[in-house]
Amino acid sequence: MKKPILLIGANGQVGQELYRRFGQMGDVIAVARPEIDLTEPDTIKNAITKYNPGVIINAAAYTAVDRAETEVELAHQVNGVAPGIIGEIAEGMGAFLIHISTDYVFDGTNHRPYLPSDGTNPLSVYGKTKLAGEQAIQSVCRQYVILRTAWVYGNYGKSNFVKTMLRLGKEREEIRVVADQIGSPTWAHDIANAIAEIIPHLQSEISGIYHYTNSGVASWYDFAVAIFREAKQLGYDLQIQRVVPITTAEYPTPAHRPGFSVLDCRKLQDLLGNYPPHWQEQLKQMLSEVKQ
């Protein structure tokens, strides 16, 4: 009998896309709180051993980047400690672990896209706890894929950048958006597709860190302008007239963010034999789906 895929964090925006993607195949078991609580090691062990999966996908994380600066212990428990517990259990049962991580493990001082092998230097509590989770997995688990991604938005949830811009664009005529942070907007739907494509390749020889984002680069300002342009073309009800570019210094936040966090995805491209779709095309697709 084929062992199932166990999806941890099925309620998040990537988790929901993963469940939709794998649910059609009928071989995924989704677990979320209260059945599994990443601050309670016993629930992690019980949930994983109960289902005896062949593959574990950890899409759960503490993602409130600014709040993490004051909720340090909670962020550390969920992002830093729990992945190591999951990795240890996976190792013990011979399961393969796919864990989602972040561009925030880098400090943003590069002038070229970051390779998976580049040195890390997180600036925020969120980035430091996510890096701790990566290191915990690597210390206890031999069969793993750590998939770093960036600037994630999706059809589900209310807290991603696209949903926030649409809400503000309906309420305001002018919005000020940071223009000196550069990255690659990435649709959660595409992350789920990439993970689905990785699974047939899983074997010990491919274990390691990979990067996946949509192709192309943008600033948050560029991203906002594109959101409003596409949304207006699709008939969204918007009041927005102006998007004003500002600097990071003009919009201080509790957490420091990398100024440049473009990820080099060639390692994963070589494995899968395909190229990530461009962020502008995927943004248009996402807005079209949400409008329906």
N, C-alpha and C positions, 0 to 999 in steps of 0.2 A: 504493500500500500504506500502510495506517495505521501510523504510528509507535507503538512501544510506550510504556508507562509504566515508568519505571525506579524501583524502590524501593530506597533505600539504608537500611540498618539494619533488615533484615527479621527479625532475631532478637530485637529488643526487644519490649516488651509492646504498644506501639502498632504497631510494624512487623509483628508477627504478626497483629494484627487487620486491618491493611491488606492483608496478603497473602491472608488468608482472604476478605476482601471483594472484592478485585480478581481473585484467582485463579479465582473462579467465572466471571469474564468472559473469562478466557484471554488477556488482553492486558497482563499485567504481568510484568516480569522483576525478580526479587529478587536483590540482591547484598549480601554481607556479608563479613566477614573470612574468609579471607585475600585473596579476590579484590579487595576494596577495603579499604584501611586508611587511616583519616582522618588518621593521622600521617605518611603517605607520599604526597605529592602526585602522584607518578608513577602510583600505583595508582588514584587518583581519576580522573585523566585517561584512563588506559587503559580502565577499566571503563565510563566514560560514553561515550567515543567508539566503543568496540566495539559498543555496542547502539544508538547513534544515536536516543535517545528523543525523543518529542515533549513528554513531561512527566517531570520528575524530582521525586520526593518524597523529601526528606531527613528520615527519622525517626530517624537515628542521633544520639547525643549522649553526652557524658560526664555522667552523672547522679548520681554519688556526691557529694552536696552537701557533706558534712562532710569527706570525704577530699580534695576539691578544694582545701581550704585549705592542704594540704601538697603536693599534686600539681598545683601551679599551671601549670607548663609543659605538662603533658599535657592538662589541662582546656582551656587556651588553644588548643592545637593542634587539638583535636577540635571544640570549641565555637566558637572565635573565628576561626581561620584557615581550616579546611577548608570552612566554608560559603561563604566568599568565593571559594575555588578552584572549588567546584561552580557558584557563580553565574557566574563568568567563563566557564567552559566552556559552561554553558547559554546564555549570551548569544551566544557565538560560533557555536553551532549552531542558534539560534532556538528553543530549548526553553523551556518554562515551568517555573519552579521553585516548588515548595511546600515550605516549610521550617517545622518545628515549633519554637516557642520557648516561653517560660515567664513566669509571673507574677513570678518572682524578679528581673526587670528593674526592679521597683518597690520602693520602700522601705517601703510599708505604712502611710504616715502619712495617707492619704486617709480621708475620712469618707463617700465615695460610691464606687460601682464605678468602676474605672479604665477610661477610654476608650483606644482605640488611639493617640490623638493626645496623651495626657498625657505629661508629662515623666518620664523614667526616672531612677532613682537606686539602682542595685543595692547591696545590703549585703554580699554574699558574693562569693567568687571565682567560684563557679558562675554567679551572676547577672551578674557583670561579663563573663565569657567568653561567655555567651549573648547579651548585648547587643552585644558586639564582633562576633559572628557576624551578627546582624541588620544592623549597620552596614556590614559587609563586603559583604553581599549587595546592599544598597541602593546601594553605591558603584560596583558593576560590572555590575549586572543591571537591565534594564528590565521584564522580564516575571516577576514573582514574587508569591507570596502568603506572607507571614510569619504563621503562625497561632500565637498565644500561647494556651496552655492552662494548667491548674493542677490540683494535687492529683490526679494521674492514678493510677488503679489498674486492674487488669485480670485476666483469667482466666489470663494467662500470666506466668511468672516467679514468684520467691519473695520479692522485696524490696519489694513495694508494701505500703501501709498495711493494706489489708484482709487480705492473706495473713499479715502479721505479727501482727495482732490475733487472727486465728483460731488461729495457732500458740500465742501466749501464753495465749489464753483456754482452750486445752486443757490447759495446764500449770499455771496459777495460778488462785487464787480472787480475787485483787485485782490490779488494774492501775491505775497512775497515768498520766493523760493530760492534756496541755496544753489548757487551756480558753480561753486569751486570744489565740489565733491564729485568724483567721476567713477562710474561703475557700469554694470550691465544689467538693466532691468530683466527679470526672469520670471516667466509665468509658471506657477506651481504645476499646472497641467503638463508642461514640458519636463519638469523634474520627475514627475511620476512616470512619464513615458520613458525617460532615460533609465530610471531604476528598473522598469520592466524589461528593458533591452539588456541591462547588465546581467540579470538573473540567469539567463541561459549560459552565460560565460563563466559562472562562478566555479572556481577551483582555487586551490591554495596558491598557485603560481601568480594569480592576478591580485592577491591581497596587497593593499596599500591605500594611499591617499590619491584621490582623483578630484578634478574640478569640473563643474558643469554650470554654465549659465547660457542664456540666449546669446547669440552673437551680436556684435555691435556695441558701441559705448555711448554713454550720455551722462550729462549732469542731472541732478534732480530738477533743475530748471528746464532742461531740454525735455525731460520725461514729462513734466507737468504740461508744457506747451503741447506736446504730442497727445497727451490724454485729452485735453480740451479740444484740440483740432479734430481728432477722430470722433470724440463724443458728439460734437456739434454736427458732424456729417451724418451721424447715425440718428440724429433727432433727439438727443438728450435735452432735458429742460435745464438750461444753464443761464445764469446771470453774468458770468465772468466776462470782463472786457479786457483786462490787462493782467499779465503775469510779469512781475518785476524781479529781475535777478539780484540776489544779495550774496554777501560773503558768509562763510561759517561764523566769523567773528560777530556779524550782525544778528545772528540767531544762535546764541549760546545755549547749549544743552548740558545736563548733568554729565552725560557720557561723552567722551572724546571719540570721534569717528574717523576712520581712515580717509584721507583726502583722495587717494587713488586706490581703488580696490578691484581693478579689472583682473579677472582670473584667466590664465592660459589653460584652455580645455583640450589641448592636442593629445594628451595622454589618453583621455577617454575617447576622443575621436578615433584614435588609432585602434582602440579595442573594439569599438562598435562599428567602425567603418562608415560613419556618417557625420554630418556637420550640424551643429545646433541651429535652428531657425533664428532669423533676425528678430530682435525685440520689437521693432515697430510693427512687423507683420503679426506677431503674436498678441501684441497689445490690441490691435484692431480686432482680432478674432475674439479675444476675451471680452471686450466691450460689446461686441455684437451678441455674444452668448448671454451676457448679463442683461442686456436690453430686452431680450425676448420674454 
